[in-house]
Amino acid sequence: MVNSELPKVTYKGRGAAAGPMLVGAMGPVGIAVGFAIDEGIAKEIGSALKESQVQGEKELANVIAEQFPEASSVKMLSLDFKAQRGNDDFAFATVELRFRSKEDEWQLCLQTNPGDLSALKEASLGWSLIVESISANRVCKESQD
């Protein structure tokens, strides 16, 4: 039911914010360093998700079966984490899912609650947040500043 291909995980936060400040000390290279910081965080979150993927997909399949019983397959199209405004020790994710049934196909954008960034990089917290956002039908807001 759930396509096991995990999309590229992205993260926008500390590095993007630090890039302009680093320009003063490092010149144009400062922005690249800022993006590299965020890329490293995204890789850590992605690794944690992959390590717990089997269990995470089981939980995901269960909640999708409950919430969308007509769906015959689900694919995660994007998984974008972003630092919480005002507290970059926490991050939330925007998750884009594509559902297919025998008669129809549709996409849904969901936003998770914020989770502790350290836990997101080391544990299965990302899966728990995604599953909870589906269960709560937490649809993305128009503006995600």
N, CA, C and O atoms as CSV, one atom per row, in Angstrom:
chain,resi,resn,atom,element,x,y,z
A,1,MET,N,N,0.824,-1.204,0.000
A,1,MET,CA,C,0.000,0.000,0.000
A,1,MET,C,C,0.864,1.262,0.000
A,1,MET,O,O,0.661,2.142,-0.837
A,2,VAL,N,N,1.834,1.367,0.932
A,2,VAL,CA,C,2.704,2.542,0.997
A,2,VAL,C,C,3.953,2.275,0.167
A,2,VAL,O,O,4.656,1.288,0.387
A,3,ASN,N,N,4.221,3.154,-0.780
A,3,ASN,CA,C,5.427,3.035,-1.595
A,3,ASN,C,C,6.627,3.277,-0.689
A,3,ASN,O,O,6.697,4.291,0.005
A,4,SER,N,N,7.561,2.349,-0.699
A,4,SER,CA,C,8.675,2.427,0.256
A,4,SER,C,C,9.816,3.334,-0.182
A,4,SER,O,O,10.850,3.399,0.484
A,5,GLU,N,N,9.637,4.025,-1.286
A,5,GLU,CA,C,10.668,4.958,-1.733
A,5,GLU,C,C,10.546,6.271,-0.957
A,5,GLU,O,O,9.572,7.009,-1.103
A,6,LEU,N,N,11.551,6.539,-0.138
A,6,LEU,CA,C,11.553,7.758,0.671
A,6,LEU,C,C,12.075,8.917,-0.185
A,6,LEU,O,O,13.147,8.801,-0.779
A,7,PRO,N,N,11.338,10.030,-0.260
A,7,PRO,CA,C,11.833,11.157,-1.053
A,7,PRO,C,C,13.043,11.808,-0.373
A,7,PRO,O,O,13.335,11.544,0.794
A,8,LYS,N,N,13.734,12.658,-1.126
A,8,LYS,CA,C,14.853,13.399,-0.545
A,8,LYS,C,C,14.317,14.293,0.578
A,8,LYS,O,O,13.362,15.047,0.390
A,9,VAL,N,N,14.939,14.192,1.722
A,9,VAL,CA,C,14.549,14.995,2.874
A,9,VAL,C,C,15.286,16.334,2.790
A,9,VAL,O,O,16.496,16.374,2.564
A,10,THR,N,N,14.548,17.419,2.973
A,10,THR,CA,C,15.179,18.738,2.990
A,10,THR,C,C,14.972,19.367,4.366
A,10,THR,O,O,14.075,18.985,5.118
A,11,TYR,N,N,15.826,20.336,4.670
A,11,TYR,CA,C,15.718,21.075,5.926
A,11,TYR,C,C,16.122,22.513,5.661
A,11,TYR,O,O,17.106,22.787,4.975
A,12,LYS,N,N,15.343,23.419,6.217
A,12,LYS,CA,C,15.673,24.838,6.117
A,12,LYS,C,C,15.599,25.419,7.514
A,12,LYS,O,O,14.563,25.358,8.177
A,13,GLY,N,N,16.716,25.983,7.952
A,13,GLY,CA,C,16.709,26.525,9.306
A,13,GLY,C,C,17.967,27.259,9.646
A,13,GLY,O,O,18.265,28.312,9.083
A,14,ARG,N,N,18.711,26.693,10.578
A,14,ARG,CA,C,19.884,27.357,11.141
A,14,ARG,C,C,20.871,27.827,10.070
A,14,ARG,O,O,21.346,28.961,10.123
A,15,GLY,N,N,21.175,26.984,9.124
A,15,GLY,CA,C,22.159,27.335,8.106
A,15,GLY,C,C,21.698,28.475,7.214
A,15,GLY,O,O,22.460,29.397,6.924
A,16,ALA,N,N,20.440,28.404,6.781
A,16,ALA,CA,C,19.912,29.464,5.924
A,16,ALA,C,C,19.931,30.798,6.654
A,16,ALA,O,O,20.200,31.843,6.061
A,17,ALA,N,N,19.639,30.748,7.952
A,17,ALA,CA,C,19.656,31.978,8.747
A,17,ALA,C,C,21.078,32.477,8.977
A,17,ALA,O,O,21.318,33.683,9.020
A,18,ALA,N,N,22.022,31.545,9.123
A,18,ALA,CA,C,23.408,31.935,9.401
A,18,ALA,C,C,24.141,32.407,8.152
A,18,ALA,O,O,25.089,33.185,8.250
A,19,GLY,N,N,23.716,31.951,6.988
A,19,GLY,CA,C,24.401,32.297,5.734
A,19,GLY,C,C,24.669,33.778,5.563
A,19,GLY,O,O,25.819,34.155,5.335
A,20,PRO,N,N,23.653,34.647,5.662
A,20,PRO,CA,C,23.899,36.076,5.494
A,20,PRO,C,C,24.869,36.653,6.537
A,20,PRO,O,O,25.633,37.569,6.234
A,21,MET,N,N,24.835,36.117,7.759
A,21,MET,CA,C,25.762,36.593,8.785
A,21,MET,C,C,27.194,36.152,8.466
A,21,MET,O,O,28.156,36.873,8.730
A,22,LEU,N,N,27.308,34.962,7.897
A,22,LEU,CA,C,28.630,34.448,7.553
A,22,LEU,C,C,29.253,35.196,6.375
A,22,LEU,O,O,30.472,35.176,6.203
A,23,VAL,N,N,28.428,35.850,5.571
A,23,VAL,CA,C,28.944,36.612,4.434
A,23,VAL,C,C,29.906,37.694,4.919
A,23,VAL,O,O,30.925,37.958,4.280
A,24,GLY,N,N,29.576,38.321,6.055
A,24,GLY,CA,C,30.438,39.364,6.600
A,24,GLY,C,C,31.825,38.850,6.933
A,24,GLY,O,O,32.816,39.553,6.737
A,25,ALA,N,N,31.897,37.640,7.430
A,25,ALA,CA,C,33.189,37.070,7.829
A,25,ALA,C,C,33.870,36.310,6.706
A,25,ALA,O,O,35.098,36.279,6.630
A,26,MET,N,N,33.078,35.694,5.830
A,26,MET,CA,C,33.652,34.801,4.832
A,26,MET,C,C,33.427,35.237,3.392
A,26,MET,O,O,33.938,34.607,2.466
A,27,GLY,N,N,32.678,36.296,3.198
A,27,GLY,CA,C,32.343,36.690,1.835
A,27,GLY,C,C,31.245,35.790,1.282
A,27,GLY,O,O,30.497,35.180,2.046
A,28,PRO,N,N,31.145,35.704,-0.048
A,28,PRO,CA,C,30.083,34.913,-0.678
A,28,PRO,C,C,30.085,33.439,-0.258
A,28,PRO,O,O,29.049,32.777,-0.325
A,29,VAL,N,N,31.225,32.929,0.168
A,29,VAL,CA,C,31.314,31.542,0.613
A,29,VAL,C,C,30.426,31.314,1.839
A,29,VAL,O,O,29.975,30.193,2.077
A,30,GLY,N,N,30.175,32.359,2.607
A,30,GLY,CA,C,29.350,32.242,3.813
A,30,GLY,C,C,27.969,31.689,3.530
A,30,GLY,O,O,27.452,30.887,4.307
A,31,ILE,N,N,27.363,32.106,2.425
A,31,ILE,CA,C,26.027,31.600,2.077
A,31,ILE,C,C,26.105,30.107,1.778
A,31,ILE,O,O,25.242,29.342,2.208
A,32,ALA,N,N,27.137,29.687,1.043
A,32,ALA,CA,C,27.307,28.260,0.740
A,32,ALA,C,C,27.498,27.452,2.019
A,32,ALA,O,O,26.973,26.346,2.144
A,33,VAL,N,N,28.243,28.000,2.961
A,33,VAL,CA,C,28.452,27.313,4.237
A,33,VAL,C,C,27.103,27.161,4.967
A,33,VAL,O,O,26.814,26.109,5.537
A,34,GLY,N,N,26.293,28.218,4.942
A,34,GLY,CA,C,24.973,28.163,5.573
A,34,GLY,C,C,24.104,27.075,4.968
A,34,GLY,O,O,23.457,26.326,5.699
A,35,PHE,N,N,24.079,26.975,3.642
A,35,PHE,CA,C,23.296,25.930,2.988
A,35,PHE,C,C,23.847,24.545,3.310
A,35,PHE,O,O,23.080,23.594,3.463
A,36,ALA,N,N,25.160,24.425,3.414
A,36,ALA,CA,C,25.783,23.141,3.737
A,36,ALA,C,C,25.381,22.680,5.149
A,36,ALA,O,O,25.207,21.486,5.390
A,37,ILE,N,N,25.236,23.628,6.067
A,37,ILE,CA,C,24.783,23.286,7.421
A,37,ILE,C,C,23.392,22.660,7.347
A,37,ILE,O,O,23.148,21.610,7.942
A,38,ASP,N,N,22.488,23.297,6.623
A,38,ASP,CA,C,21.124,22.774,6.490
A,38,ASP,C,C,21.118,21.429,5.769
A,38,ASP,O,O,20.365,20.531,6.145
A,39,GLU,N,N,21.938,21.285,4.754
A,39,GLU,CA,C,22.021,20.018,4.014
A,39,GLU,C,C,22.474,18.893,4.944
A,39,GLU,O,O,21.959,17.778,4.864
A,40,GLY,N,N,23.427,19.179,5.816
A,40,GLY,CA,C,23.896,18.180,6.778
A,40,GLY,C,C,22.797,17.765,7.743
A,40,GLY,O,O,22.658,16.583,8.056
A,41,ILE,N,N,22.018,18.729,8.216
A,41,ILE,CA,C,20.905,18.422,9.118
A,41,ILE,C,C,19.867,17.566,8.389
A,41,ILE,O,O,19.342,16.608,8.958
A,42,ALA,N,N,19.570,17.909,7.129
A,42,ALA,CA,C,18.611,17.124,6.334
A,42,ALA,C,C,19.081,15.681,6.182
A,42,ALA,O,O,18.275,14.755,6.273
A,43,LYS,N,N,20.367,15.485,5.954
A,43,LYS,CA,C,20.900,14.126,5.811
A,43,LYS,C,C,20.769,13.343,7.112
A,43,LYS,O,O,20.465,12.151,7.091
A,44,GLU,N,N,20.996,14.003,8.241
A,44,GLU,CA,C,20.851,13.326,9.532
A,44,GLU,C,C,19.399,12.913,9.779
A,44,GLU,O,O,19.138,11.803,10.242
A,45,ILE,N,N,18.461,13.802,9.473
A,45,ILE,CA,C,17.043,13.471,9.637
A,45,ILE,C,C,16.678,12.332,8.687
A,45,ILE,O,O,15.988,11.392,9.083
A,46,GLY,N,N,17.136,12.411,7.438
A,46,GLY,CA,C,16.868,11.360,6.458
A,46,GLY,C,C,17.419,10.009,6.891
A,46,GLY,O,O,16.765,8.983,6.703
A,47,SER,N,N,18.614,10.002,7.467
A,47,SER,CA,C,19.207,8.751,7.957
A,47,SER,C,C,18.373,8.144,9.082
A,47,SER,O,O,18.157,6.933,9.121
A,48,ALA,N,N,17.909,8.991,9.993
A,48,ALA,CA,C,17.068,8.501,11.095
A,48,ALA,C,C,15.766,7.909,10.554
A,48,ALA,O,O,15.295,6.885,11.048
A,49,LEU,N,N,15.188,8.553,9.541
A,49,LEU,CA,C,13.961,8.035,8.944
A,49,LEU,C,C,14.211,6.699,8.250
A,49,LEU,O,O,13.388,5.788,8.344
A,50,LYS,N,N,15.331,6.579,7.560
A,50,LYS,CA,C,15.645,5.323,6.864
A,50,LYS,C,C,15.893,4.192,7.854
A,50,LYS,O,O,15.479,3.056,7.618
A,51,GLU,N,N,16.563,4.496,8.958
A,51,GLU,CA,C,16.842,3.464,9.966
A,51,GLU,C,C,15.568,2.917,10.589
A,51,GLU,O,O,15.527,1.755,10.994
A,52,SER,N,N,14.542,3.728,10.671
A,52,SER,CA,C,13.281,3.302,11.285
A,52,SER,C,C,12.169,3.168,10.247
A,52,SER,O,O,10.989,3.187,10.599
A,53,GLN,N,N,12.531,3.033,8.986
A,53,GLN,CA,C,11.562,3.061,7.893
A,53,GLN,C,C,10.566,1.898,7.938
A,53,GLN,O,O,9.376,2.103,7.696
A,54,VAL,N,N,11.027,0.694,8.240
A,54,VAL,CA,C,10.115,-0.457,8.243
A,54,VAL,C,C,8.980,-0.238,9.245
A,54,VAL,O,O,7.806,-0.387,8.907
A,55,GLN,N,N,9.341,0.114,10.474
A,55,GLN,CA,C,8.318,0.357,11.491
A,55,GLN,C,C,7.484,1.591,11.151
A,55,GLN,O,O,6.265,1.586,11.322
A,56,GLY,N,N,8.140,2.641,10.672
A,56,GLY,CA,C,7.428,3.868,10.320
A,56,GLY,C,C,6.395,3.642,9.231
A,56,GLY,O,O,5.288,4.176,9.299
A,57,GLU,N,N,6.758,2.845,8.218
A,57,GLU,CA,C,5.812,2.583,7.133
A,57,GLU,C,C,4.634,1.727,7.600
A,57,GLU,O,O,3.525,1.870,7.087
A,58,LYS,N,N,4.866,0.841,8.568
A,58,LYS,CA,C,3.752,0.058,9.121
A,58,LYS,C,C,2.758,0.985,9.810
A,58,LYS,O,O,1.547,0.864,9.620
A,59,GLU,N,N,3.281,1.911,10.611
A,59,GLU,CA,C,2.410,2.865,11.303
A,59,GLU,C,C,1.683,3.755,10.296
A,59,GLU,O,O,0.496,4.043,10.445
A,60,LEU,N,N,2.419,4.184,9.269
A,60,LEU,CA,C,1.840,5.022,8.217
A,60,LEU,C,C,0.719,4.270,7.497
A,60,LEU,O,O,-0.360,4.822,7.280
A,61,ALA,N,N,0.974,3.012,7.126
A,61,ALA,CA,C,-0.037,2.210,6.431
A,61,ALA,C,C,-1.286,2.033,7.287
A,61,ALA,O,O,-2.402,2.090,6.772
A,62,ASN,N,N,-1.108,1.818,8.590
A,62,ASN,CA,C,-2.258,1.640,9.484
A,62,ASN,C,C,-3.126,2.887,9.555
A,62,ASN,O,O,-4.350,2.801,9.460
A,63,VAL,N,N,-2.491,4.053,9.724
A,63,VAL,CA,C,-3.287,5.281,9.845
A,63,VAL,C,C,-3.922,5.651,8.501
A,63,VAL,O,O,-5.021,6.204,8.474
A,64,ILE,N,N,-3.253,5.358,7.402
A,64,ILE,CA,C,-3.843,5.636,6.084
A,64,ILE,C,C,-5.038,4.724,5.841
A,64,ILE,O,O,-6.052,5.165,5.301
A,65,ALA,N,N,-4.928,3.462,6.231
A,65,ALA,CA,C,-6.052,2.529,6.083
A,65,ALA,C,C,-7.264,3.001,6.881
A,65,ALA,O,O,-8.402,2.832,6.443
A,66,GLU,N,N,-7.021,3.593,8.051
A,66,GLU,CA,C,-8.112,4.118,8.870
A,66,GLU,C,C,-8.719,5.387,8.275
A,66,GLU,O,O,-9.940,5.522,8.193
A,67,GLN,N,N,-7.857,6.312,7.861
A,67,GLN,CA,C,-8.316,7.626,7.396
A,67,GLN,C,C,-8.766,7.637,5.932
A,67,GLN,O,O,-9.672,8.381,5.557
A,68,PHE,N,N,-8.121,6.803,5.112
A,68,PHE,CA,C,-8.399,6.789,3.674
A,68,PHE,C,C,-8.571,5.339,3.194
A,68,PHE,O,O,-7.745,4.845,2.427
A,69,PRO,N,N,-9.628,4.658,3.636
A,69,PRO,CA,C,-9.788,3.239,3.301
A,69,PRO,C,C,-9.908,2.979,1.798
A,69,PRO,O,O,-9.648,1.868,1.336
A,70,GLU,N,N,-10.297,3.991,1.046
A,70,GLU,CA,C,-10.439,3.824,-0.406
A,70,GLU,C,C,-9.090,3.834,-1.135
A,70,GLU,O,O,-9.017,3.441,-2.299
A,71,ALA,N,N,-8.033,4.276,-0.466
A,71,ALA,CA,C,-6.712,4.368,-1.106
A,71,ALA,C,C,-6.108,2.973,-1.277
A,71,ALA,O,O,-6.026,2.191,-0.331
A,72,SER,N,N,-5.691,2.689,-2.502
A,72,SER,CA,C,-5.032,1.404,-2.766
A,72,SER,C,C,-3.523,1.541,-2.709
A,72,SER,O,O,-2.815,0.562,-2.474
A,73,SER,N,N,-3.022,2.766,-2.926
A,73,SER,CA,C,-1.583,3.003,-2.800
A,73,SER,C,C,-1.327,4.447,-2.399
A,73,SER,O,O,-2.130,5.341,-2.668
A,74,VAL,N,N,-0.189,4.650,-1.751
A,74,VAL,CA,C,0.208,5.984,-1.284
A,74,VAL,C,C,1.697,6.143,-1.542
A,74,VAL,O,O,2.491,5.240,-1.275
A,75,LYS,N,N,2.058,7.298,-2.061
A,75,LYS,CA,C,3.470,7.605,-2.272
A,75,LYS,C,C,3.771,8.940,-1.620
A,75,LYS,O,O,3.021,9.903,-1.782
A,76,MET,N,N,4.880,8.997,-0.877
A,76,MET,CA,C,5.331,10.247,-0.288
A,76,MET,C,C,6.126,10.987,-1.369
A,76,MET,O,O,7.164,10.505,-1.823
A,77,LEU,N,N,5.635,12.151,-1.774
A,77,LEU,CA,C,6.275,12.913,-2.838
A,77,LEU,C,C,7.372,13.833,-2.324
A,77,LEU,O,O,8.405,13.995,-2.975
A,78,SER,N,N,7.155,14.427,-1.173
A,78,SER,CA,C,8.167,15.323,-0.610
A,78,SER,C,C,8.076,15.310,0.911
A,78,SER,O,O,7.028,15.046,1.500
A,79,LEU,N,N,9.218,15.606,1.517
A,79,LEU,CA,C,9.332,15.636,2.968
A,79,LEU,C,C,10.300,16.757,3.325
A,79,LEU,O,O,11.517,16.576,3.317
A,80,ASP,N,N,9.734,17.917,3.636
A,80,ASP,CA,C,10.523,19.124,3.857
A,80,ASP,C,C,10.393,19.585,5.305
A,80,ASP,O,O,9.312,19.947,5.768
A,81,PHE,N,N,11.520,19.561,6.003
A,81,PHE,CA,C,11.556,20.023,7.384
A,81,PHE,C,C,11.991,21.480,7.428
A,81,PHE,O,O,12.784,21.937,6.606
A,82,LYS,N,N,11.458,22.190,8.397
A,82,LYS,CA,C,11.778,23.605,8.547
A,82,LYS,C,C,11.849,23.939,10.033
A,82,LYS,O,O,11.026,23.477,10.823
A,83,ALA,N,N,12.833,24.740,10.401
A,83,ALA,CA,C,12.962,25.155,11.798
A,83,ALA,C,C,11.719,25.929,12.222
A,83,ALA,O,O,11.153,26.703,11.450
A,84,GLN,N,N,11.311,25.704,13.457
A,84,GLN,CA,C,10.176,26.439,14.001
A,84,GLN,C,C,10.587,27.884,14.216
A,84,GLN,O,O,11.657,28.157,14.762
A,85,ARG,N,N,9.754,28.791,13.796
A,85,ARG,CA,C,10.048,30.208,13.976
A,85,ARG,C,C,10.154,30.526,15.461
A,85,ARG,O,O,9.260,30.199,16.242
A,86,GLY,N,N,11.251,31.165,15.840
A,86,GLY,CA,C,11.445,31.570,17.223
A,86,GLY,C,C,12.139,30.532,18.095
A,86,GLY,O,O,12.573,30.849,19.202
A,87,ASN,N,N,12.251,29.282,17.606
A,87,ASN,CA,C,12.927,28.244,18.389
A,87,ASN,C,C,13.476,27.196,17.431
A,87,ASN,O,O,12.808,26.207,17.127
A,88,ASP,N,N,14.697,27.421,16.959
A,88,ASP,CA,C,15.248,26.514,15.948
A,88,ASP,C,C,15.769,25.199,16.526
A,88,ASP,O,O,16.433,24.438,15.824
A,89,ASP,N,N,15.472,24.924,17.806
A,89,ASP,CA,C,15.740,23.594,18.365
A,89,ASP,C,C,14.604,22.638,18.017
A,89,ASP,O,O,14.684,21.442,18.297
A,90,PHE,N,N,13.554,23.165,17.408
A,90,PHE,CA,C,12.414,22.371,16.983
A,90,PHE,C,C,12.187,22.563,15.491
A,90,PHE,O,O,12.486,23.624,14.944
A,91,ALA,N,N,11.661,21.539,14.839
A,91,ALA,CA,C,11.362,21.619,13.413
A,91,ALA,C,C,10.050,20.895,13.138
A,91,ALA,O,O,9.692,19.948,13.837
A,92,PHE,N,N,9.346,21.349,12.121
A,92,PHE,CA,C,8.135,20.680,11.667
A,92,PHE,C,C,8.362,20.269,10.219
A,92,PHE,O,O,9.278,20.757,9.558
A,93,ALA,N,N,7.524,19.374,9.742
A,93,ALA,CA,C,7.667,18.906,8.361
A,93,ALA,C,C,6.408,19.217,7.569
A,93,ALA,O,O,5.297,19.230,8.097
A,94,THR,N,N,6.620,19.463,6.295
A,94,THR,CA,C,5.542,19.529,5.326
A,94,THR,C,C,5.681,18.270,4.484
A,94,THR,O,O,6.737,18.007,3.910
A,95,VAL,N,N,4.610,17.500,4.418
A,95,VAL,CA,C,4.622,16.204,3.744
A,95,VAL,C,C,3.602,16.223,2.615
A,95,VAL,O,O,2.425,16.515,2.829
A,96,GLU,N,N,4.061,15.911,1.425
A,96,GLU,CA,C,3.171,15.837,0.263
A,96,GLU,C,C,2.966,14.361,-0.071
A,96,GLU,O,O,3.925,13.633,-0.328
A,97,LEU,N,N,1.704,13.930,-0.065
A,97,LEU,CA,C,1.363,12.538,-0.341
A,97,LEU,C,C,0.480,12.445,-1.579
A,97,LEU,O,O,-0.369,13.304,-1.818
A,98,ARG,N,N,0.697,11.375,-2.373
A,98,ARG,CA,C,-0.190,11.108,-3.511
A,98,ARG,C,C,-0.915,9.792,-3.230
A,98,ARG,O,O,-0.289,8.763,-2.977
A,99,PHE,N,N,-2.232,9.847,-3.280
A,99,PHE,CA,C,-3.082,8.680,-3.040
A,99,PHE,C,C,-3.662,8.210,-4.368
A,99,PHE,O,O,-3.965,9.005,-5.258
A,100,ARG,N,N,-3.803,6.909,-4.468
A,100,ARG,CA,C,-4.489,6.326,-5.629
A,100,ARG,C,C,-5.521,5.339,-5.128
A,100,ARG,O,O,-5.280,4.568,-4.199
A,101,SER,N,N,-6.673,5.384,-5.765
A,101,SER,CA,C,-7.704,4.381,-5.524
A,101,SER,C,C,-8.038,3.790,-6.892
A,101,SER,O,O,-7.437,4.168,-7.897
A,102,LYS,N,N,-8.978,2.880,-6.929
A,102,LYS,CA,C,-9.367,2.284,-8.223
A,102,LYS,C,C,-9.944,3.339,-9.155
A,102,LYS,O,O,-9.772,3.260,-10.372
A,103,GLU,N,N,-10.622,4.320,-8.591
A,103,GLU,CA,C,-11.321,5.318,-9.410
A,103,GLU,C,C,-10.637,6.669,-9.499
A,103,GLU,O,O,-10.948,7.457,-10.393
A,104,ASP,N,N,-9.710,6.956,-8.593
A,104,ASP,CA,C,-9.258,8.341,-8.468
A,104,ASP,C,C,-7.789,8.429,-8.051
A,104,ASP,O,O,-7.183,7.449,-7.619
A,105,GLU,N,N,-7.247,9.622,-8.195
A,105,GLU,CA,C,-5.906,9.948,-7.703
A,105,GLU,C,C,-5.967,11.357,-7.141
A,105,GLU,O,O,-6.562,12.245,-7.751
A,106,TRP,N,N,-5.350,11.570,-5.969
A,106,TRP,CA,C,-5.350,12.897,-5.374
A,106,TRP,C,C,-4.098,13.084,-4.535
A,106,TRP,O,O,-3.442,12.122,-4.136
A,107,GLN,N,N,-3.785,14.349,-4.277
A,107,GLN,CA,C,-2.629,14.693,-3.451
A,107,GLN,C,C,-3.103,15.435,-2.217
A,107,GLN,O,O,-4.138,16.100,-2.212
A,108,LEU,N,N,-2.299,15.293,-1.169
A,108,LEU,CA,C,-2.623,15.937,0.098
A,108,LEU,C,C,-1.335,16.461,0.703
A,108,LEU,O,O,-0.329,15.755,0.763
A,109,CYS,N,N,-1.378,17.695,1.146
A,109,CYS,CA,C,-0.239,18.299,1.825
A,109,CYS,C,C,-0.587,18.392,3.301
A,109,CYS,O,O,-1.619,18.948,3.677
A,110,LEU,N,N,0.297,17.832,4.142
A,110,LEU,CA,C,0.083,17.840,5.581
A,110,LEU,C,C,1.260,18.503,6.276
A,110,LEU,O,O,2.391,18.459,5.791
A,111,GLN,N,N,0.985,19.107,7.396
A,111,GLN,CA,C,2.037,19.728,8.194
A,111,GLN,C,C,2.047,19.073,9.570
A,111,GLN,O,O,1.005,18.920,10.207
A,112,THR,N,N,3.232,18.690,10.015
A,112,THR,CA,C,3.351,18.042,11.320
A,112,THR,C,C,3.436,19.076,12.433
A,112,THR,O,O,3.657,20.262,12.189
A,113,ASN,N,N,3.258,18.606,13.644
A,113,ASN,CA,C,3.594,19.421,14.810
A,113,ASN,C,C,5.111,19.533,14.865
A,113,ASN,O,O,5.804,18.706,14.273
A,114,PRO,N,N,5.643,20.530,15.558
A,114,PRO,CA,C,7.100,20.607,15.717
A,114,PRO,C,C,7.617,19.467,16.587
A,114,PRO,O,O,6.949,19.015,17.517
A,115,GLY,N,N,8.813,19.020,16.260
A,115,GLY,CA,C,9.484,18.000,17.048
A,115,GLY,C,C,10.890,18.461,17.383
A,115,GLY,O,O,11.462,19.289,16.675
A,116,ASP,N,N,11.442,17.932,18.449
A,116,ASP,CA,C,12.788,18.270,18.875
A,116,ASP,C,C,13.784,17.883,17.785
A,116,ASP,O,O,13.820,16.729,17.357
A,117,LEU,N,N,14.591,18.840,17.338
A,117,LEU,CA,C,15.516,18.614,16.225
A,117,LEU,C,C,16.521,17.509,16.538
A,117,LEU,O,O,16.835,16.702,15.664
A,118,SER,N,N,17.024,17.460,17.754
A,118,SER,CA,C,17.972,16.407,18.126
A,118,SER,C,C,17.332,15.030,17.997
A,118,SER,O,O,17.962,14.099,17.497
A,119,ALA,N,N,16.090,14.895,18.442
A,119,ALA,CA,C,15.393,13.610,18.347
A,119,ALA,C,C,15.078,13.261,16.895
A,119,ALA,O,O,15.115,12.089,16.520
A,120,LEU,N,N,14.771,14.262,16.077
A,120,LEU,CA,C,14.502,14.010,14.662
A,120,LEU,C,C,15.728,13.437,13.957
A,120,LEU,O,O,15.602,12.652,13.017
A,121,LYS,N,N,16.913,13.835,14.417
A,121,LYS,CA,C,18.157,13.379,13.782
A,121,LYS,C,C,18.606,12.013,14.291
A,121,LYS,O,O,19.499,11.402,13.704
A,122,GLU,N,N,18.005,11.527,15.367
A,122,GLU,CA,C,18.505,10.299,15.986
A,122,GLU,C,C,17.469,9.195,16.156
A,122,GLU,O,O,17.843,8.067,16.476
A,123,ALA,N,N,16.204,9.466,15.958
A,123,ALA,CA,C,15.186,8.471,16.282
A,123,ALA,C,C,14.070,8.475,15.239
A,123,ALA,O,O,14.161,9.130,14.200
A,124,SER,N,N,13.038,7.736,15.545
A,124,SER,CA,C,11.909,7.596,14.628
A,124,SER,C,C,10.850,8.680,14.835
A,124,SER,O,O,9.715,8.530,14.384
A,125,LEU,N,N,11.210,9.760,15.507
A,125,LEU,CA,C,10.249,10.823,15.788
A,125,LEU,C,C,9.599,11.358,14.509
A,125,LEU,O,O,8.408,11.668,14.509
A,126,GLY,N,N,10.357,11.467,13.437
A,126,GLY,CA,C,9.802,11.980,12.177
A,126,GLY,C,C,8.597,11.179,11.722
A,126,GLY,O,O,7.590,11.749,11.302
A,127,TRP,N,N,8.695,9.846,11.803
A,127,TRP,CA,C,7.563,8.991,11.416
A,127,TRP,C,C,6.368,9.245,12.327
A,127,TRP,O,O,5.235,9.344,11.854
A,128,SER,N,N,6.612,9.348,13.612
A,128,SER,CA,C,5.515,9.581,14.560
A,128,SER,C,C,4.800,10.885,14.258
A,128,SER,O,O,3.572,10.951,14.318
A,129,LEU,N,N,5.568,11.933,13.929
A,129,LEU,CA,C,4.960,13.226,13.610
A,129,LEU,C,C,4.136,13.148,12.330
A,129,LEU,O,O,3.063,13.746,12.245
A,130,ILE,N,N,4.631,12.415,11.335
A,130,ILE,CA,C,3.909,12.268,10.058
A,130,ILE,C,C,2.601,11.511,10.291
A,130,ILE,O,O,1.542,11.932,9.826
A,131,VAL,N,N,2.682,10.399,11.008
A,131,VAL,CA,C,1.499,9.587,11.287
A,131,VAL,C,C,0.460,10.419,12.052
A,131,VAL,O,O,-0.728,10.380,11.733
A,132,GLU,N,N,0.912,11.165,13.054
A,132,GLU,CA,C,-0.002,11.994,13.839
A,132,GLU,C,C,-0.654,13.078,12.979
A,132,GLU,O,O,-1.826,13.396,13.181
A,133,SER,N,N,0.082,13.649,12.026
A,133,SER,CA,C,-0.499,14.704,11.181
A,133,SER,C,C,-1.575,14.139,10.259
A,133,SER,O,O,-2.554,14.821,9.956
A,134,ILE,N,N,-1.398,12.891,9.810
A,134,ILE,CA,C,-2.423,12.253,8.977
A,134,ILE,C,C,-3.660,11.967,9.822
A,134,ILE,O,O,-4.785,12.248,9.408
A,135,SER,N,N,-3.442,11.412,10.996
A,135,SER,CA,C,-4.540,11.084,11.895
A,135,SER,C,C,-5.353,12.333,12.252
A,135,SER,O,O,-6.581,12.280,12.325
A,136,ALA,N,N,-4.664,13.448,12.473
A,136,ALA,CA,C,-5.329,14.702,12.846
A,136,ALA,C,C,-5.780,15.508,11.628
A,136,ALA,O,O,-6.404,16.560,11.773
A,137,ASN,N,N,-5.462,15.010,10.417
A,137,ASN,CA,C,-5.794,15.710,9.166
A,137,ASN,C,C,-5.321,17.160,9.204
A,137,ASN,O,O,-6.081,18.088,8.923
A,138,ARG,N,N,-4.042,17.334,9.561
A,138,ARG,CA,C,-3.445,18.660,9.691
A,138,ARG,C,C,-2.968,19.140,8.317
A,138,ARG,O,O,-1.790,19.018,7.982
A,139,VAL,N,N,-3.874,19.674,7.546
A,139,VAL,CA,C,-3.602,20.125,6.184
A,139,VAL,C,C,-2.708,21.360,6.219
A,139,VAL,O,O,-2.809,22.191,7.121
A,140,CYS,N,N,-1.834,21.464,5.223
A,140,CYS,CA,C,-0.887,22.591,5.148
A,140,CYS,C,C,-1.614,23.918,5.117
A,140,CYS,O,O,-2.706,24.047,4.563
A,141,LYS,N,N,-0.984,24.888,5.722
A,141,LYS,CA,C,-1.500,26.257,5.677
A,141,LYS,C,C,-0.996,26.891,4.399
A,141,LYS,O,O,0.000,26.453,3.825
A,142,GLU,N,N,-1.693,27.930,3.957
A,142,GLU,CA,C,-1.282,28.622,2.740
A,142,GLU,C,C,0.116,29.219,2.869
A,142,GLU,O,O,0.946,29.060,1.975
A,143,SER,N,N,0.375,29.900,3.972
A,143,SER,CA,C,1.669,30.520,4.201
A,143,SER,C,C,2.415,29.739,5.250
A,143,SER,O,O,1.897,29.519,6.345
A,144,GLN,N,N,3.640,29.311,4.933
A,144,GLN,CA,C,4.412,28.499,5.865
A,144,GLN,C,C,5.681,29.219,6.288
A,144,GLN,O,O,6.773,28.655,6.222
A,145,ASP,N,N,5.538,30.444,6.714
A,145,ASP,CA,C,6.718,31.231,7.113
A,145,ASP,C,C,7.303,30.723,8.385
A,145,ASP,O,O,8.298,31.265,8.867
